[in-house]
């Protein structure tokens, strides 16, 4: 019996050691993963801005899309005016950022920094008044103004940036840059109340923006799937009354990916971003 017990322990000891080793490896792997997640910084996340920002600043395709948007806007405005028989004056509503002015220099500045967008850095950018005109923006706005159409700039820049924004738009030579036509955010990011102010006294021919919230409140605080559905509901209005400008760097679409959790960690945001990427299911043969 003694020999049988000794033999049993000879067999069990290596097994126990293997279990302990595997358990230790699993714990180490978990600790390493947690450490890696904790080490994934906002600076790392900002690296993901490189391609989108590079595309906006260096691709002729970006310029072409911007020109295309304003060319379509001009054609649709002509069509609207030719058929308009109402008594109200006609207006066009445009967003500011990434619609008529280009802030990609600010996005480029974030690359390499260990912090993201915040009022602490965005306010000085607004005050600097260095945003450039989007390709085709000035030509279209001047064209509309020459036809007696008034331009309303409905932007979610906060009132702290009013002076810098006004200076920026005026230096770019945009029309109708005054207190009446420059409507910044006051108490709400929902633009509907400001759109209603314009609609009360004007017939709105078309709206332009880079964020679907620039057109209707139906897109606010919705999931990715819900935003798709809302987009499909009014598919005939895209390119007619609603003209969208390209902006791959930020927007409500990003908030939808985070399910509204803008306070998520850099590592969590990275994971959420990648979870929405549709990957090719293919294994490279060995």
N, C-alpha and C positions, 0 to 999 in steps of 0.2 A: 504493500500500500504506500509506504514511504517513497519508493521509487516512482510510483505512478504520480504522486503529488509533485515530486520534483520535476518530473517530465512535463507535467501540465504547466508549471510555472515557467519552464524553459520556453514553452510555446507562447504563453500569454505575455511574457515580458516584452518581446519584440513588438507584439500587437499593440500593447498599451503605449509603448514608446512611439509607435507610428501614429496612433490616435492623438497623442499629445502634440506630436510634431505637426500633424495636419491642422489641428486646432490652433496651434500657435501661428502657423502660416496664414490661416484664414483671418485671425485677429490682426496680424501684421498687415495683411492686404486691406482689411477694412480701415485700419488706422492710416495707411498710406493713401487710400482713396479719400478719406475725410480730410487728411492734411492737404492733398492736392486740391480738393475743392476749396479749402480755406485759403490756399495760396493763389487761387485764380482771382486776379484783381480786376478792377475797372480798367486799368491800363491794358490788360489782356483783352478784355471785351472791346475796348476801343479799336483794337487792331482790326476788328471786323468792319470798321468804317472805311478801310483803305480802298477796297474795290469799288464801292458805291461812290465814294468821294472822287476817286480817280476817274471814274466814268463820267461824272458830272463835269469835271474840270478839263478832261483831256479828249473826250470822244466827240467827234463831229455828229454822231448819232444823237447825243443829248441836244445839241443845238438844233438839229433837224426836227426833233420832236417838239421842241419849244416853238420854233417857227411854224411848224405844222399846226399846233394848237391855236396860235394867234391868227394864222391864215383862215382856219376853219371858223374862228370867232368872227372875223371880218365878213366872211361870206354869209354866215348865219345872221349877223346883225343887218346886213343889206337886205336879206330876205325878210327879216322881221319888219324893217322899216318900210319896205315896199308894200307890205300887206296891212300895216297898222293904220287903223281908223279911229283909235281912241283919242280922248282929250287930254290925258295925262302926259306930262313930259316923259321921255324914255330914259332909262338908266341901265347901266351895266354894273354888276357887283363883282369885285375881284378881291381875293385874298391878297396878302402882301408876301409873306415869306414863302419862297419856292414857287411863287405864282407870277408875281411881277418883279420881285427882287430875289437875288441869289445869295444865300448865306453859307455856301459850301466852304468858304474860307474859315468860318467858325468851326464847322465840323472837322475840317482838316487840322485845325489847331488842337482839337481834342485828342487826335491820334498821338500816342506817346505819353499822354497825361494820365495820371492815376485818379481821375475824377471825371464825371460825366456832365451833361447839361445841368445848369443850375442858374438861378437868378443872379448869383454872385458873379458869374462870368458873362451871362447873357446880357445883363444890363449895361456893362461897359461896351459890349459889342454894339448894342443899339445906339448908345451915346456916340460911338465912333462914327456912325453913319457911313460905313464903308461897303455896305452891300451893293453889288452891281445889278444892273438891270438884266432880267431874263431876256434871252434872245427873242426879238420880235415884240417885246412888251411895249416899249415906247411908241413904236410905229403904230401898233394897234390902238393904244389909248389915244394918241393924237388923231388917228383916223376917226375914232368914235366921237371925240370931242368936236372935230370939224363938222360932223353931221348933226351937232346939237345934242348929242347924247351925253349925259352926265355920268361921271365915274365915281363910284363909292368904294372906298377901301375898307373892307370889313375884316379886321385882323384880330387875332387873340394875343397880340402883344399887349402887355399891361400898360396902364396909364403912366407908369414911371418912365416908360420909353417913348412917350408921346413926342417930346421935343426932338429927340434923335431920329425918330422915324419920320417926322415931318421934314426935318432937314435933309435926310437921305433921299426921300421921294422928290423933294423940290430940286435938289442938286442934280438928280437924274432927269429933270425936265418933265416930270409927269404932270398931267393936267388935274385940276380940281383938288389940289392938296390944300385943304383948309379944314377948319373946325367942323363944318357941316358934313364934309365928305369923308373925313378920316375918322373912322369909328373903331376905336380900340376897345379892348376888354375892360369892363368895369367890375361887375359883381358876378358874372357868369361866363364860362367858356362856351356855353350854348349860344350860337350866333343867331338863332331864330328871332329873338326880340329885336336885334339890330336889322335883320332882313325885313322884319315887319315895319320898322320905322321908315325904311326906304319905300316899301310897297304901298304905304299909306298915301303917298303923294306922287309916286312914280310908277310907270309900267316897266317892269324889269324884263329886259330883252333876253339877257343871258347872265349866267354866273360862271366864274372861273376860279379854280382852286386846285391844290395838290392833295387835299385831304377830303374825304367824302363828307365829313361834317361841315365843309364849306358850302354844301348844297342843301342838306336836309338834316334834321336832328334824328332821323330814323337810324342813323349809323352809330350814334353815341353809345358808348359802354356796351357794345354788343360783342359776341364771340366772333371768332374767325368765320365760322359756318353761318352765323346769322347775318354777318356783313355781306357774305356772298349772296344770300337769299334776298336781302334788301337791294343789292345791286341788280340782280336779275329782274326784280319787280318793275324797275324803271329803265330797262335796257334801251328803250327807244329815245330816252332823253340824253344819253351820253353822246356827245358830239353834236348835239342840236342845241338844247337850252343849257346843258351842263357840259363845260369844257374842262378836262382834267389835265394838269401838268405833271410831268414825271418827277417823283421824289423818292428815291430808294434809301435815303439816309435815316429818316425818322417819320413819325406820324401816328395817327390813331391805329393804323394797322399793327404797329409794334405793340401798342398797349393791349390790343386784342390777343396777341400771341402770349402776353404775360397774364392774361385773364384779369387785367386791371391792376395787377400787383407790381406797380412801378418800384416799390421798395424792396423787391427781391434782390438777393445777392448777385454779384457778377457771375458766379458759377451757376446759379439757378437760372439766370437769364440766358446764359449760354446754352444750357440744356433745353430750355423751353424753345429757344430759337431753332435748335437743331431737331427738336421733336416734330416740327412742322415741315421738315424737308422730306420730300418724296424721293426715296432712293431707288436706284436700279438694283434689283435682286439678282446678283450675278457673282459666282465664285470663280476666281482666276484659277485655271487648271495648273496643277503642279508640274 
